[in-house]
Amino acid sequence: MAGKCDVCGKGPQFGHNVSHSKRRTNRMWHPNTHKKKLSVNGVAKRVSVCTRCIRTINKHAA
């Protein structure tokens, strides 16, 4: 589930795979996003949220 977090804006990051011979090839790291139903301005919406934001939302909801 790659994409962008609708809460914090976290998106994919770019870098290199580095082999034993130090040959560099491009790669991406995707944020761990999940579809979640959240109340946005009093309206239930289905949004893509990273797991860090889900933890923070659950922490403040309790």
N, C-alpha and C positions, 0 to 999 in steps of 0.2 A: 504494500500500500504506500507507494511513494507519492510525494506531492508536497504541498505546502500547508503549514498549520494556519488555520483561519484565526486563531487567537493571538499567537506571538509572532507569526510571520516567518517562522523557521522554514528554510527550504533546503534543497540539496547542496552539498559541499563537494568540491572537486579536489583531486589530488593525483597521486601516482601510485601504482603498484610498483614495487622495487624488487626485482628478482635477485638471486644470489650473485649474478654477474653484473648487478647494478643497472641493468637495462630498465628504463622507466616507461611504463605504459599508463595511459589515462584511466582513471576510475572515478566513481561517484559514491558518496555516502548519502543515503536518503534518510530523512527523519522518520521515526516510527509513528506514523499517523493512523488514526482510526476514525471511522464515521461514528458520530455520537449525537444524540438529540439533546440540545441545550436550549435554555430559555434566553433568547436574545431580545431585549426590550419588551419582555412580557409575551413574546411569541415563540412557540416551540419550533426550532429550526434544526435541520440535520446538517452538521458541520464536520469538517475534517480537522481533527485536533491531535496534537502530538501527546505522547504519554506523559511528558513532564507537565503539560498544562492540565491534563486529566487529573493528575495527582494533586496539583495546586487547587483546582476547582473543588475536588472532593474534600480537601483539607479545610477550605473556607466555608463549605456548605454545612459542615458538622457543627 
